[in-house]
Amino acid sequence: MKKQQWTGWGPGTPQAEQHYLVEPRYLAGGGDIRYVSEFLRASGWSDKSTTGGPLVFDSPDKSVRVGYDPHVQPGGWTISGKATTGQEAWHATFTRQVPVEIVAGFTDALTRPRSAHAPNVWAPLQEQHWQTEQGQHFTAMSPDGGAWLQFHQSQPGDALWWAGARNEHGRIWDASFTASTPMHLIQAFGAALADPQQVMRPRGHVPPSTRIRTTSVSVLPDQLAAWQQARVTAARAATWARNSWATNRPRRPSSTGPYATAGRRARR
């Protein structure tokens, strides 16, 4: 285990708290669910949670619901999208030990406009040298064999996306997505899954495994809070920009207005 000063957040002090940078991220454990929930809140999602009950957030247009419940089996995240024009209803689940940074790859994408480019689920995995294999099921496997994403099709019309991770103790988490789940969301999940960037966990929250690598860092509480706040601030700024554009964008002239009439005369 390496130990170093976390220079990115300034020098440590005697009041600094010990944390660990963990890699690979998919073995880092669940983490703080506020990493997901506070971003959704800052993005304008409605908090429908009840005191002592599961976490529940609804999208601004009420078409998607994100929930987290650790008190049921197997427990974890459930995300459901209603059927809309051109999109079937869909459902995704993440068990409790899916790192929040990977869950956020999926949920953050729910808050952003869909790209005009056709999604490619496998591209971000292949960019990180994941091996792809096409058989009955198309599978991408991490270089160390510890994580995977698979399009699982048992028979025509019966398919789902499945991801998971394992260490020397066995499988530690699963994620599944119905076949109707929008592809750009699964691509965002895959990119977060394969991201080589380390994730941070406080002392006592690093899973016991010989397959993870850790770097000990010292972090002041206000520095950690500032890092967490930066993510929330970015979400608020993006939401404000989208709402501002939606409110102030130019409107197309009416087909019966004076400009439309002038246009018709000009084409004569």
N, C-alpha and C positions, 0 to 999 in steps of 0.2 A: 504494500500500500504506500503510495507516494504522499508526501505532505509538502504543501507550498502555500505561500500567501496568495490570496485571490486579489491580484493587483487591479483587476478590472473595476472593483468597487472601492478602491482606496486601501490604505494601510490598515492593518488590524490593530486593535487595542485590547487591553486586558478584559474589556467587557464584550469582546467579540464572541460569537457563538460558532461552534464547530459544525460545519456541513460537509457534504461529500458530493463531488461531481462524479456521476456514475455513467459508465458505458459498458455494453451497449444499452441504449435507453429502453429497449423493450424488456429488459430484465430489472428495471429500476423500482418496480412496485408502483402501487396506485398513485400516491402523491396527494396533494391538497386539492380537493374538488373545486375550491374557489378559483383555481386557475381557469376552469371552464365557466363556472356560474357567473363570476364577476365580469367576464368578457361578454357574456350574453346580456347581462343587465345593462352594461355600458353601451351595447349595440341596440338598445331599445326593446329588448324582449321583456315580456310581462312575467313577473315572479308570482306564480300561483301556489307556492308552497304554503303549507300550514304548519303551525308550531308543533314540533315533535314528529311531523310526518315526512314523507319523501320530498325531495327537491323536485319542483316542477316549473318549467319555463315554457311559455308560448311565444311563437314568433309574432312580429307585429301584425301580419296578415292572418294569423290564427291557422295557418296551414301546416305548421310543424310544431310538435311538442317534444321537449327534452326532459327526461326524468332521471333521477338517481335515487335508488332505494337500497341501502345496505342491509336491511332487516329481513329480506326475503331470500330464498335460495333459488338460483345461486347468487342473486343480488348484483347490483351494478347499474349500468346505464341502459335506458331504453329510449329510443328516438323513433318517432313515427311521423310520417308525412301523409296528409290527406290527398286523395285523388283530385287533380286539377286538369284543366284543359291541356291535353297532350302529355299528361303524366299520371301513371297509375299510382295508387296508394303504395307506400313502402314502409319498411320496418327495419331497424338496426338495433343490435344489442352488444354491449361490452361488459364483460364480467369485471368484478371489483379491482382486480390487479392489473388491468390495462392501464399503463401510465397515463396520467391526465394530459401530458403533452401530446400523446398520440390520439387520445379522444378529441382533444382540441383541434387537431388537424382536420377532423371531420366537422365538428360543431362550428369552428370559426368559419369554415367554408359556407355554412348555412347562412351566415350574416352578410356575405358578399355577393354582388351580382355575378351571374354565371358568365364565364368567358365565352366569346364568340367562337373560339377554336374548339374543334372536336376533342373531347377528352381521350387520353391514352393512359389507362390504369397502370400499364406495365412500365411506361417510360421512366418515372422517377425511381423505380426499383432497379431497373437495368443500369441507370446512371450510377447507382451505388454498387454495381457489380453483383447484384443478386442474380442467381442462376434461374432461368426459366425452363420449364419442361412441359411439353404438350403430350398428353396421353388421353385417357378418358377424362381427366380433369387437367385444366391448365394451371400450373403452379409456379410461383416465384419463391425461391428459398434464399435466405440470407447466407453470406459467405461462410459463416460459422455453423450453419444448419440449425440455429436456435430459434428462428422465426420464419413465418411463411404467410403468403396470401394465395388463396386458391379460388378459382371459379369451379365450383363443384356441381357437376351435372350427372345425376344418376340415371336419368332418362329424359327424352325430349319433353320439354315443358315443365320439368321438375329440376330446378337449379337454384343455387344460392352462392353467395360469396362467403368465404370462411377464412379467418386469419387466426393465428395463435402464436404462442411462444413457449419454449420449454427450457429448463436447465437440467442439471444432473439429478434433480429430485423428481422430474417429470414435467407434465404440462402445467403451466402456471396461470395462463389466461386464454380466453377465447373471445373472438368477435365474429358476429355474423350479420349479413345483410341480405335482404330478399333480392331476387333477381331484378326487381323493378326499381331498386335504389338508384337514384341519378348517378351516372358514371363519374361526373366531375367530383362528387363527394367521395366516392371510393378512391379516385385518384389522389385527392387531398389526404385521405387517410393513409394511403400507401406512401406518399411522400413523407409524412410525419413518422411513419413506421420505420422507414429506411434512413431517416436523417441521422448522420453520424455525430451530430452535436450532442455533447454530454448533457444530462439533466441533473438538477440539484436536489438532494434529499438531506433533511436534518439528521443529526446523530440519533441513532436508535431506529431509523426508518429505512435502512438499507437492507434489502433481503439477503439472507445468508446463502451465498453461492460462490463457488470457485470460478464461475464463468463470467463474473463481472469484474471490471477494473474500476478502482476508486482513487480519487485524488482528494485529500483532506484540504479544506479551505476554511479560513476564518472570516466571518461576515458579521458586521455590525447590524443590529436590528433595524436601524433607520435606513441602512443601505439596502437591506432585503426588501423593506417596505417600498422604497423608491423604485426598485426594479419591478416589483409587482404592480405599482401604480402606473409605471410607464406603459405596460400592456393595456391597462384599463383606459388610459388617456388616449392611446392610439385608436382604440375601439370607438371612443366618443368622437374623436376627430373625424374618423371615417364615416360614422353615422351622421354627423352634422353636415359633412360635405355632400353625402347622398341626398339627405333631406332638403338641403339648400338648392341643389340642382333640380330636384323634382318640383320644388316650389317656384323657382325662378326661370326655368327653361323656357325658351320662346315657344309660343304656340303656333301651330300651322294655321294659315289664314283660312277663313271659312270659304267653302266652295261657292257661296252666294254673295260674298263680300265684294267691295269695290276692286280689290286687287285681283280677285278671280275674274271679274268682268273685264278688267284691263288686259289680263293675260289672254282671254279668249279673243278680244279684239285684235291684239298684237299678232295672233297666229292666223288671222284672216288674210 
